[in-house]
Amino acid sequence: MPSREDILILGLTAGTVGSLVGGLLLGIGLGMVTQGAHAGWLLVLPAAPIAGGLGYLLARRLVSRPPTV
């Protein structure tokens, strides 16, 4: 069972990593779209699912870790 500290660190880490990755993909993709490169949509559309997927992977790692006593 993860402790409160582990859950807090997970939330902060997932939020930070998700914001950075999602924001980076969104910013670069929208910049490309506004310049006329339609390939930018390949970065914009999966930005949120990729950011959420990273949080999911961090949570699975926390749950699979053996409990500390």
N, C-alpha and C positions, 0 to 999 in steps of 0.2 A: 504494500500500500504506500503510495507516494505521500510524502509529508507536505505540509502547507508551503514550506519553503521551496520544495521542488516544483509545485504547481505554480507558484508565483514566478519563479525563474523561467519556467516553460512559457507562461503567458507573455512575459517581457521579451523573451528571445523570439518567440513566434511572431509577436507583433512587430518587433524591430526588423527581423529578417523579411517578413512578408511585406512590410511597407517599403523597404529598400528595393527588393526584387520587383514587386509589382509596380512601384513608382518608376523605376528605371525602365522597365519594359513599356509602360504606358507613355512616359516622356519621349523616349526614342521613337516609338511607333507613331505617336501623334505628330512628332516633328517630321518624320518621313512622309506621312500622309499629307500634311499641309504643304510639303514641297512637291507633291505630285507623284510620289513613289507609292503605288498601291501595295507594295510588299510590306509596308509598315503595318497593315492590318494583321499580318501574321504575328506581329509582336503585341498589338493592342488587344486583340480578342482573347488570347490565353493568359493575360497578365494576372487577373484575379484567381483563376483556378490554380495556376502555378504557385502563387503566393500562399493560397490556402493549403495546397498540397505539401508545401514545406512545413507548415505548422502541424499538419497531420503526421508527417514523418517524425518530427520532434516529439510529438505526444506518444507515438508508438514506441519510440526508443525509451521514453521515461517509464512506460508501463511494463516493458519487457525487462527492465533492469531489476535485479534481485533486491529485495528490501534491505535497508540498512538498519542495524539494531543499535 
